[in-house]
Amino acid sequence: MQGITIKNLWKKYGEVEALKGVNLNCEKGDLFCLLGPSGAGKTSLLKTIGGIEEVFSGEIFIDGHPMNGVSPQDRDIAMIFENYALYPTLTVFDNMAAPLRAPKRRHSYSKADIERVVKKTAKVLSMEGMLDRFPKQLSGGQKQRVALGRALVRQPKIFLLDEPISHLDAVIKHQMRTEIKRLHRELGITFLYATPDQLEALTMGDMIAVLKDGEIQQSGNLQQIFDSPANTFVAAFTGDPPMNLFDGTLKDINGDLCAITESFTLPLSKNARKELVKAGHVTGVTVGIRPTDISTGLLEKCPIHGNVLFMEYLGKHTVIGIEINSTLLKVKVTDKTGIEEGENIGLIFNMDKLNLFDKKTGMRIG
């Protein structure tokens, strides 16, 4: 299936390189999330796809057709901005109708057509009773719905969403995540969704690309990003809480290859040893393990133990901060029975879930 294909895309603002050889494939109908911190290049990538910004070099294809040099209005793309960009002097109805009244489309829609399309879209967004209101009379979530509606009336091939819910409070964010996923499912249109919030990306995206400093660090589905991060940046940027990372060295102890960190020693699994052999000469490693892959156990039966510094109650889950000598790690559990702050507890690492990274490059081993 064709959708959006990016080949070796570079974008510069003077001497600043915003995008550095980006390659991306978003299949038609996907909800594809671009995840990265501020300044990673997410907005620049969306603007080049939308034709708002010219590329320095590289190619953009939509449904197999080259887009370099094609004007924004001829790309059949709708873009939703972080600040909503609503017209303050127009009602909700007129804001949503504006794209249909634009010079390119106004001859294709009669007054009755516009009213029918806007009202139908407003019903999808549960905005039927607000069409006569002005933006200043709306909440943040309602403004976001208007921005979505203004894009929906056009029935474009592709939606580009640039951090569309970042300004909303937590409750409305949750509602809008659900709303956007529902709309995507019902419409079947390609969504390219930029966000700095890893929770949004991990809960919404069919596919995810993690960006840093204008480069894609990893692209894949949720399981690939979460279970097999390509490098320490992806490991530390994803997960709630993110992956525990510790610098270590490799050493043979009584015939077992072990990763020795500042505070504990971990005997490596057979699979990990095989991957290290394939990788060649590696001595310094960064050991990574998700908080969900560590469990608590009886002190006398666990070779690793530490002191409970704090506990964060998150409803179904509890995050426990544990200090082992000078090292802090986080454990995420569903059963906190009998655990108290200040207590010394035993820890069990799921060694099959251990991640190893080259300490020099930060890249995943295996």
N, C-alpha and C positions, 0 to 999 in steps of 0.2 A: 504493500500500500504506500502511495506517495503522500507526502505531507510537506514538511519543511526540511530542506537539506542545506547545511552550511559547510562550505569547503574552504579551509585555510583562510579564515576571515581575520583581517587586521583593520583596526580603527585607531587613528591617532588624532589628538588634539594638540597641535604644535609638536612639542617634543615628548608629550605624554602618550604612552601607548595604552589605550583603554582596552583593546582586544588584541590578543597575540596568537594568531594562527588557530582560531577556534574552528573545530570540526564538530558538527552536531547533526543528528538525524532524529527528527520528531515525526513519527508515523501519523498518517491521517486519522483523526478522531481521538488522538491521545490527549490526556491532560498531563502536560509535560511541565515539570517545575524546574526553574532555574534558582538554585539555592546558593547564597553566598553573602558575606558581610558587605557593609557599605564600601563602595569603591571597587567591588569585584569585577564590574563590567556588565552587570545584569541589564541596566537601563540602556546602555550603549548598544548591547546586542539586540534588544527589542526595537530600538529606534532604527537600527540599520535594516532589520527585517521589514519594518513598517515603511521604510523609505524616507523617514524623517531626517535621517543622517546618511551621508554618503560614505561608502566604504573606502578605505585606503587601498586595500587589495583583497582578493578572495572572491568567492562566488556564493550567491544565494539563489536557491531554487524553491519554488512553491508548486506543488503537484507536478514536478518535473520541468517546469518552465523557468528559464533564467529571469531573475528579477533585477539584476544590475542595470541601472539606467531607467527602470520603469517608475513612473511617478506614483506617489502614495495612493492617490485616488483610483489608480488602475490596478492596484494589487488585491483589491477585495478583502481588506483587512480592517478590523476595528480594534482600536487601542483604548484601554481604560487606564487612566493615570492615577497616581497616588493621591492627588489633591482633588479628584473627581472632575474638576474643570467644568462645573455647571454654570449656566448663565444666570446671574442673581436676579435679573429683572424679568425673567421668564418663568411661567408656571411649570409645574412638573410635566403637564401635557406638552407644552411648547418646547421644553428641553428635550423631551423624548422624540418629538416630531421634527426637531431641527435637521437631523441628517436626511430626512425624506424631502425637506424643503430646500435642500442645497441645490445649487445650479445644475449639478450633474444628474440629479434624480427628480427634480420637481416636475418635469414633464411626464414622468412615468406614474405619478401618484395624484389622483384627484383628492379633493378635500374629504370626500367620503372614505376613500382608501386610507388616507392618513389616520382618520378617526378610528377606523376599524383596526388597523395594525397597532396603533398606540394602545387602545383599550384592551386588545387581546394580549399584548405584552405586559401591560399593567396588571392584568389578572394573573398571569404566570408569576409575577413578582409580588403578588398580594398588595398592590398599590392602587387598586381601583378607586378607593375613597379619598385619594390624596392628589388627584390630577389637577385640582384648582389651587393647590398650595404653592408657595414660593420656597426656594431653597432655605431661606432663613427660618422657615417654619418647620424644618425637618430635623430629625436626629441624624447622627453620623451614619447609622445603619440604613436609614431611609434614603439619605443622599447617595449612598453606595448603590442602592437598588435603582435609583434614577440613572446613575451612570451606566449600570449594566443594561438597563432598559434602552437607553439611547444607542448603545451598541447593538442590542438584539434586534431592534426594528429594521436594521439594515440587512439582516440575515447574511453576514459575511462568511467567507470560507474559514477564516482564522480569527481568533480573539487573542490579543496580546494584553496581558494584565500586569501592570507594573506596581507591585506592592499595594494592591487595591484595598486591603483591610488593615494596614499597619497602624492607622490612627484610631482605630476603634477599641473600645474597652473589651475585656476578656469575654464577657457573656455574649456581646454582639459579634465578636470575632468568631466564636464557636457557631453561632447561628448562620453567619455569612459563609463560613467554610462549608456547612451543610448545604446552603442555598446554591453555592457555586457548583458543588459536586452534583447536585440534583439537576441543575440546568445543563451541565455538560452531558450527563447521562441521557437526558431527554432530547437534547438537540443533536448530539453526535458530531459536534463541530470541534475542530482542533483548538485546544486552549494551550497557550504558552504563558506560564504563570511565574513571575519573578517575585521572590520573597527572601528576606534575611532570616526568617523564622523557620528553623529546622522542623518544628512540630507541624507547621502548615505543610511543608514539603513532604514529610514522611507520612502524614495522614491523608493527603489529597492526591499526590502524584501517581500516575501510572508509571512514569519514568521520571528520573531526577538527574540533573547535571549539577555538580558542585563546582562553583567557580571561585577562584582566588586570583587577584591581581591580573585580571584579563585572560586567564587561562583556565580551561576545564581540567579539574583535578581527577574527576571520575564521572562517568555517566552509566546509569544502570537502573534496575528496578529497586524497590525498597529493600528486598532481602540482600541483594548484592552490596548496596551501600552500607547497610547496617551490619551484616555478618562479615563482609570481606572488604573493608575500606582500603583504597588503593595506597594511601599514605597516612602519615600521622595527622596531617591537617584535617582530612575527611573524618578520621577516627575521633578527633577532638571536637569537631564541629557538629557532629550528629549524635543523636541519642539524648535521652532525658532521664538522668544526667548523662553526659558524654562518657566515652570510654576512659577507663583508668589507664594511664601510660606511665611506665617506669623505665629508666635507662638501666642497662645491664650488660654483663659480659657472659660469654659462653665458656664453660669449663666441663671437662670430663671428671665425674666423681664416681669412683668405683664402677666404671663401665657405663654409667648413665650420663648423657649429655644434659647439662643443666644451664638454665639462665639464672645468673646470680645478680640480684639487684642490691641496692644499699641496705635493704631491710629484710629480705627473705630470699630463699633459693627455691626454684621451681624445676623439677625434673621434666624434660620435654617428652612429648608423645612421639611414637614412631613416625607418624605423619609429619610432625614438625621437623624431626631429624632428617627425613628424606628431602624436605623442601630446602633445608639448609645445605645439604650436599649438592643439590641442583644449583643453588645460588652461588656456590664457590666459596672463596675465602671471605668469611664474615666473622668478625670477632665481637664487635660492639653492636648490640641490638637495643631496640626499644620494645619492651613487652607491653602488650595491650590486652585488656579484658573488659568486657561490658559489665556494668554493675549487676545485671541480671544473671550473669554467669558465675557469680560468687554466692555461696550459701553459708549459713552459720551452722556450727556443729558443737559437739561436746568438747570442752577444752582439752581434756586428757587424750582425745583421739585425733586431734588436729595438730600437725606440725607447725602451722602458721596461726598466730593469734595476735590480737591487738585490743586496744582500749576504745570503747565507744565514746566519741567526743560529742556527737549530737545526733538527733533523730528528727527527720522531717516527715510529718504525717501528711500523706496525699490521698486520703480516702482509702481506696483499695490497696494502695502500695505505701510502703514506708522506705525512705532513703536513710541509710545509716552511715554516718561518717566515722571511720575507724582509723586510728593512728597505730601504725606498726613501727616502732622505734621513731624515726623522723619522717616516715612516709604516711601520707594521708590517702586513703582510698575510700570509694563509696560503693556500698552494696544496696541493691534494691530488692526488697522482699515483700511477700504478701502476708507472711505470718511473722509477727514480731513478738510472739508470746515469750514472756519471761526476760526480754532484753531491756536493760536499763542504762541510762547514761552513766558513764564512769566505770561500767562493768568491763572485765576482761573476757573476751569471747574467742572461740575457735572459728577458723575460716577454711572453707573447702573451695578450691578453684576447679572449675570444669576445664581440664587441660585440653580437651578436644576443641574448646572454643577459644583457646589462647591465640592471639595474633602477634606475629613477629615482624618488626620493621628494621631495615638497615639504619643504624644510628647515624651514619654519615649523610645519607641521602633522604632519609625519612620514608623511603618507598617500601611497600609491602614485600615480604619474602614469601614466595609461594602464591 
